[in-house]
Amino acid sequence: MESLLDLKANSIIGKTYEGVLTLTTWNGYQSRQGHYGTKDKEESSDGTVKVFVKGKSVDNVTISTEQQINAIKYLVDNSEQVRGALLTGLFNKLPELKEIYEELIPNITEIEDFKNFLGLTNLHIMPADKDNFAYIGFELGCDWDEEHGVGVMMHKDRVVAIGQADTSFDSWVTYDDNGTTEIETQKWNEANAKIQAERQPINTKVKPWWKFW
């Protein structure tokens, strides 16, 4: 995979661009680069993570956007601040998580304790944006839910939503936050209606082969 820092705005990337990024602020956390966020080694991570950039469709091609590049640059320049906001949000959610997972939640008494129980799996650079910065989803593997992991949607250094891993790439979370849910719902309905129309038989008057009358 190529370094994410090589990606430029308005590059034709196809549906999804795959790259890697090293965030040294995640050094020492679990290495979660295995399948579905599992540990790929016992040694701690060096901060290298897979990144998926979901392109935006413009004039029948899919490109990276200026807002996505802005978000990537912001993350690199403010990695420690972003990580701190993410883990603070997760720490504040612990009481709710304990109600769900009960004794599966490890003994976490301070934010630094997370280092022993989770690690970055993937980053998702979303096509939706707000104030000229795209949203970034953080997908993490964790000890208390090996199957579903943790997902945190971020906008710059602000936590938008925390849930299971799929929260990190859920476009509707971003639409709810930037106020475009109604517009995107209409687009989805129109696209779905077009697909359904294309599936209709071209000539509905043709009789089935077994009907000869």
C-alpha positions in Angstrom: 0.0 0.0 0.0 1.1 3.6 -0.7 1.7 6.2 1.9 -1.5 8.2 2.4 0.6 11.4 2.4 1.2 10.9 -1.3 -2.5 11.3 -2.1 -3.5 14.6 -3.6 -6.9 16.3 -3.9 -9.0 15.7 -7.0 -7.1 12.5 -7.8 -9.2 9.8 -9.6 -9.1 7.0 -7.0 -12.0 4.7 -7.9 -14.5 3.8 -5.2 -12.0 3.4 -2.4 -8.3 4.3 -2.2 -6.1 2.2 0.2 -3.0 3.5 1.8 -1.1 3.4 5.1 -0.3 6.1 7.6 2.0 6.1 10.7 0.7 8.0 13.7 3.4 7.8 16.3 1.0 8.9 19.1 -0.4 5.4 18.9 2.9 3.7 19.6 2.7 1.2 22.4 -1.0 0.4 21.9 -2.0 -3.1 20.8 -1.2 -4.1 17.3 -4.6 -4.8 15.8 -3.8 -5.3 12.1 -5.2 -8.9 11.9 -8.5 -10.0 10.3 -11.5 -8.1 11.7 -9.3 -6.1 14.1 -7.6 -9.1 15.8 -4.1 -8.9 17.2 -1.5 -9.7 14.5 1.3 -9.9 17.0 2.0 -9.7 20.7 4.4 -6.8 20.3 2.9 -3.3 20.6 2.0 -1.2 17.6 4.4 1.3 16.0 1.4 3.4 15.0 1.2 2.2 11.4 -2.4 1.8 10.3 -4.3 1.0 7.1 -6.4 3.8 5.7 -9.4 3.7 3.3 -10.4 6.9 1.5 -13.9 6.6 0.2 -14.1 8.8 -3.0 -16.7 11.3 -4.0 -18.5 10.9 -7.3 -18.0 13.9 -9.6 -19.0 13.9 -13.3 -19.0 10.1 -13.5 -15.6 9.7 -11.9 -14.7 9.1 -8.2 -12.1 11.4 -6.8 -10.4 12.4 -3.5 -11.6 15.8 -2.3 -9.8 18.9 -0.9 -11.8 18.4 2.3 -10.4 14.8 2.7 -6.8 16.1 2.2 -7.5 18.8 4.8 -8.7 16.2 7.3 -5.7 14.0 6.7 -3.3 16.9 7.2 -5.1 18.0 10.4 -4.9 14.5 11.8 -1.1 14.3 11.1 -0.5 17.7 12.5 -2.7 17.2 15.6 -2.4 13.5 16.2 -1.9 13.7 19.9 -4.8 16.1 20.4 -7.1 13.9 18.3 -6.1 10.7 20.1 -6.7 12.4 23.5 -10.2 13.5 22.5 -11.0 10.1 21.2 -9.9 8.2 24.3 -11.5 10.8 26.6 -14.8 10.2 24.8 -14.4 6.5 25.1 -13.4 6.8 28.8 -16.6 8.9 29.5 -18.6 6.1 27.8 -17.2 3.4 30.0 -20.2 3.4 32.4 -22.6 2.7 29.5 -20.2 0.0 28.1 -20.1 -1.7 31.5 -23.9 -2.1 31.4 -23.6 -3.9 28.1 -20.4 -5.9 28.5 -20.4 -6.3 32.3 -17.4 -8.2 33.6 -15.8 -8.2 30.1 -14.8 -4.6 30.5 -11.2 -4.6 32.0 -10.2 -2.5 34.9 -9.7 0.9 33.4 -9.2 3.7 35.9 -7.5 6.3 33.7 -7.1 7.0 30.0 -3.6 5.7 29.9 -4.9 2.2 30.7 -6.5 1.9 27.3 -3.0 1.3 25.9 -3.2 -2.3 27.2 -6.6 -3.2 25.9 -7.1 -1.8 22.4 -5.4 -0.6 19.2 -6.0 1.0 15.8 -7.2 -1.3 13.0 -8.3 1.0 10.2 -8.9 4.7 9.5 -11.8 5.6 7.2 -11.6 9.0 5.4 -15.3 9.7 4.7 -16.6 11.6 1.7 -18.9 13.8 3.8 -17.4 17.0 5.3 -18.2 20.0 7.5 -16.5 23.4 7.6 -14.1 22.2 4.8 -12.8 19.2 6.7 -13.9 15.6 6.0 -14.9 13.2 8.8 -12.5 10.4 9.8 -13.7 7.1 11.3 -11.4 5.3 13.7 -11.9 1.5 13.8 -10.3 -0.2 16.7 -9.9 -3.7 18.0 -10.4 -4.2 21.7 -10.2 -7.0 24.4 -13.9 -6.7 25.5 -15.4 -7.3 22.1 -13.1 -9.2 19.7 -15.9 -9.7 17.2 -17.4 -6.2 16.9 -14.6 -3.9 18.1 -15.0 -0.2 18.7 -15.8 2.5 16.2 -15.4 6.3 16.7 -16.4 8.9 14.2 -14.4 12.1 14.5 -14.5 15.6 12.9 -11.1 17.1 13.5 -10.7 16.7 17.3 -14.4 16.3 18.1 -16.0 13.0 18.8 -19.2 12.7 16.7 -20.2 9.1 17.7 -19.0 6.1 19.5 -20.2 2.5 18.9 -19.1 -0.8 17.5 -16.6 -0.9 14.6 -19.2 -0.2 11.9 -19.8 3.3 13.4 -16.4 4.2 12.0 -17.5 3.9 8.4 -21.3 4.7 8.7 -22.0 7.5 6.3 -25.3 8.3 8.0 -23.5 9.2 11.2 -21.8 12.0 9.2 -25.0 13.1 7.5 -26.7 13.4 10.8 -23.9 15.6 12.1 -23.5 17.9 9.1 -27.3 18.3 8.5 -27.5 16.6 5.1 -29.5 13.5 6.1 -32.6 14.7 4.2 -30.7 15.4 1.0 -28.8 12.1 1.2 -32.0 10.2 1.9 -33.6 11.7 -1.2 -30.5 10.8 -3.3 -30.6 7.2 -2.0 -34.3 6.9 -2.8 -33.8 8.2 -6.3 -30.9 5.9 -7.0 -32.8 2.9 -5.6 -35.8 3.8 -7.7 -33.6 3.9 -10.8 -32.2 0.5 -10.0 -35.6 -1.0 -9.5 -36.9 0.5 -12.7 -33.9 -1.0 -14.7 -34.8 -4.4 -13.3 -38.3 -4.3 -14.8 -39.0 -6.5 -17.9 -38.6 -4.6 -21.1 -41.8 -6.0 -22.6 -44.3 -7.1 -20.0 -46.8 -8.2 -22.7 -44.8 -11.2 -23.7 -46.5 -14.4 -22.5 -44.7 -17.1 -20.6 -43.5 -19.9 -22.9 -46.0 -22.3 -21.4 -49.0 -20.2 -22.4 -49.9 -20.8 -26.0 -53.3 -19.0 -26.0 
